[in-house]
Amino acid sequence: MKIVPMLVTYLDHMGTDLTVVDAARVSMAKESEWGTVERYTYADQDFPEVEEVLKDADVKLITYLAEHSHWTPFSHPQISFRIKAPIFVARQWFKHMVGITRNEQSRRYVDEEPEFYFPDVWRGRPVGSIKQGSSGVVDGWEHAPHEVTQHALAIYTEMLEDGVAPEQARMILPQNMMTEWVETASLAAVCRACKLRFDPHAQQETREVAEQIAEIVAPLFPVSWAALMSKE
């Protein structure tokens, strides 16, 4: 039985923080350009490295747009990922739909042995009146979930070998089976989804996917990301 971790992989992106600025300034028939700063990265460097940065006025504009929920300029930059996660995480993540396009792997067409996800620990129910999230650790479940998954995998394999259609045989596979999809989203959509999944009450596994996405997106759009994620 193949057990693998969740993984978000960068594929491509379009645009920069300047894309957001120019999308906003077009309403006044204006556009901006990069400013530059000179940096010395080591002591005996003969010539400085020239780095492109947003001008102060453009940083302030992005902050203003985020604070006042002017989201359309943030929808022009696009980011593409390849995401591998268990089905129960994918179905939660797929609730975020606006500004996002996805194509997912289908076991109607894929016959390779499925991969599965297992958490490091099994968490307990949330404490008090809160119904979402989890709390603490419940011991004693290190083996049974693996055994059940292994049994389901064995039956699935036997069904395929006996000629059962993959589109039907797949129904017995558990929700911890890994699925994979390509996702292209606007910067606005990515920030909105990640911010919601960073909430302490969000499921931890889904939060881990959001954290991996954030590690990719934040360096690509540092000013916009900081402004959008800091907005209340």
C-alpha positions in Angstrom: 0.0 0.0 0.0 1.5 3.3 -1.1 1.3 6.0 1.6 2.3 9.6 0.5 2.1 13.1 1.9 0.0 16.0 0.6 1.9 18.1 -1.9 1.3 21.4 -3.7 3.6 22.0 -6.7 4.1 25.3 -8.6 3.4 25.1 -12.3 3.1 28.7 -13.7 1.9 32.2 -13.0 1.0 35.3 -14.8 1.5 38.8 -13.6 3.1 40.6 -10.6 2.2 43.2 -8.0 2.5 45.7 -10.8 -0.3 44.0 -12.7 -2.6 44.8 -9.8 -1.5 48.4 -9.8 -2.0 48.9 -13.5 -5.4 47.2 -13.4 -6.5 49.7 -10.8 -4.9 52.8 -12.5 -6.4 52.1 -15.9 -9.7 53.6 -14.7 -7.9 57.0 -14.8 -6.0 56.1 -18.1 -2.8 55.8 -16.2 -0.2 53.1 -15.6 2.9 52.7 -13.4 6.3 51.2 -13.8 8.8 49.6 -11.5 11.1 51.6 -9.3 14.6 50.4 -8.6 16.9 50.0 -5.7 20.6 49.2 -5.6 21.8 46.4 -3.2 25.2 45.1 -2.2 24.9 41.4 -1.3 28.5 40.9 -0.1 31.1 43.2 1.3 33.7 43.4 -1.5 31.1 43.6 -4.3 32.3 46.1 -7.0 28.9 47.0 -8.5 25.5 46.9 -6.8 22.7 44.6 -8.0 19.7 46.5 -9.3 16.4 45.2 -8.0 13.0 46.2 -9.3 10.5 47.2 -6.6 7.1 48.8 -6.4 7.2 52.5 -5.9 5.9 53.8 -2.5 2.7 55.2 -4.2 1.9 51.8 -5.7 2.4 50.0 -2.4 0.0 52.5 -0.8 -2.5 51.9 -3.6 -2.4 48.1 -3.2 -2.9 48.6 0.6 -5.9 50.9 -0.1 -7.5 48.5 -2.5 -7.2 45.6 -0.1 -8.5 47.6 2.9 -11.5 48.8 1.0 -12.3 45.5 -0.7 -11.6 46.6 -4.2 -10.9 43.0 -5.3 -11.1 43.1 -9.1 -7.5 44.4 -9.6 -6.3 41.3 -7.7 -8.2 39.0 -10.0 -5.9 39.7 -13.0 -2.8 37.8 -11.8 -3.1 34.1 -12.2 -1.3 31.1 -10.5 -1.3 27.4 -11.5 -0.6 24.5 -9.2 -0.6 20.8 -9.2 -2.1 19.6 -5.9 -2.1 16.1 -4.5 -4.4 15.5 -1.4 -6.8 12.9 -0.1 -10.4 13.0 -1.4 -11.8 14.4 1.9 -9.5 17.4 1.7 -10.1 17.9 -2.0 -13.8 18.1 -1.5 -13.4 20.7 1.1 -11.0 22.7 -1.0 -13.3 22.5 -4.0 -15.9 24.5 -2.1 -13.8 27.5 -3.2 -15.1 28.0 -6.8 -15.2 31.7 -7.7 -12.1 32.6 -9.8 -10.7 29.0 -9.9 -10.6 26.4 -12.6 -9.7 22.7 -11.9 -9.1 19.5 -13.8 -8.9 16.4 -11.6 -7.5 12.9 -12.0 -10.3 10.3 -12.7 -10.1 6.6 -11.7 -12.3 5.9 -14.6 -9.2 6.1 -16.7 -6.3 5.5 -14.2 -5.5 1.9 -13.3 -2.3 2.5 -11.4 -2.4 1.4 -7.7 -4.0 4.2 -5.6 -2.0 6.1 -3.1 -3.3 6.9 0.4 -2.9 9.5 3.2 -2.8 8.9 6.9 -2.3 11.5 9.6 0.6 11.4 12.0 -2.0 11.3 14.9 -5.7 10.9 15.3 -7.2 14.0 16.9 -10.2 14.1 19.3 -13.5 15.9 18.9 -13.5 19.7 19.5 -14.0 20.7 23.1 -17.2 22.6 24.2 -19.9 23.8 21.9 -17.7 24.3 18.9 -18.5 21.7 16.2 -15.7 22.4 13.8 -12.0 21.4 14.2 -10.5 19.0 16.6 -8.7 18.9 19.9 -6.0 16.7 21.5 -5.0 13.2 20.5 -6.8 9.9 20.6 -4.5 6.9 21.0 -5.1 3.3 19.9 -5.9 3.9 16.2 -2.4 3.3 14.8 -3.3 0.0 13.0 -7.0 -0.5 12.3 -7.4 2.4 9.7 -4.4 0.9 7.8 -6.0 -2.6 7.9 -9.3 -1.3 6.6 -7.7 0.6 3.8 -5.5 -2.3 2.8 -8.6 -4.5 2.7 -10.5 -2.1 0.5 -7.5 -1.8 -1.8 -7.3 -5.6 -2.1 -11.0 -5.9 -3.0 -10.7 -3.0 -5.5 -7.7 -4.8 -7.2 -9.7 -8.1 -7.4 -12.7 -6.4 -8.9 -10.5 -4.9 -11.7 -8.9 -8.2 -12.3 -12.3 -9.8 -12.5 -13.3 -7.3 -15.2 -15.5 -4.9 -13.2 -15.5 -1.4 -14.8 -13.2 1.0 -13.1 -15.9 3.6 -12.8 -17.8 1.2 -10.5 -14.9 -0.5 -8.7 -13.6 2.9 -7.5 -16.7 3.4 -5.3 -15.3 1.1 -2.6 -12.0 3.1 -2.1 -11.9 5.1 1.1 -11.8 8.9 1.4 -8.2 8.9 2.4 -7.3 7.9 -1.2 -5.1 10.5 -2.8 -6.4 12.4 -5.8 -4.6 15.0 -7.9 -5.6 18.0 -9.8 -4.4 21.0 -11.7 -5.7 24.3 -10.4 -5.5 27.8 -11.9 -6.8 30.6 -9.8 -6.7 34.4 -9.6 -4.6 36.0 -6.9 -7.8 37.2 -5.3 -9.3 33.7 -5.2 -6.2 32.2 -3.8 -6.0 34.7 -1.0 -9.6 34.4 -0.2 -9.4 30.6 0.0 -6.2 30.6 2.1 -7.5 33.1 4.5 -10.6 31.1 5.2 -8.6 27.9 5.6 -6.1 29.5 8.0 -8.9 29.9 10.5 -8.1 27.8 13.7 -11.5 26.0 13.2 -10.7 24.9 9.7 -9.7 21.2 9.3 -6.0 20.9 9.9 -5.3 18.8 6.7 -7.0 21.5 4.6 -5.0 24.1 6.4 -1.8 22.3 5.5 -2.7 22.6 1.8 -3.4 26.3 2.2 0.0 26.8 3.9 1.8 25.1 1.1 0.0 27.3 -1.4 0.9 30.4 0.6 4.6 29.5 0.5 4.4 29.5 -3.3 2.2 32.6 -3.8 3.6 35.0 -1.2 7.0 35.5 -2.8 5.4 36.0 -6.3 3.1 38.8 -5.1 4.6 40.0 -1.8 2.9 43.4 -1.5 -0.5 42.2 -2.6 -0.3 39.0 -0.5 0.6 41.0 2.6 -2.2 43.5 2.0 -4.9 41.0 1.3 -3.9 38.6 4.2 -3.7 41.4 6.7 -7.2 42.7 5.8 -9.8 42.1 8.5 
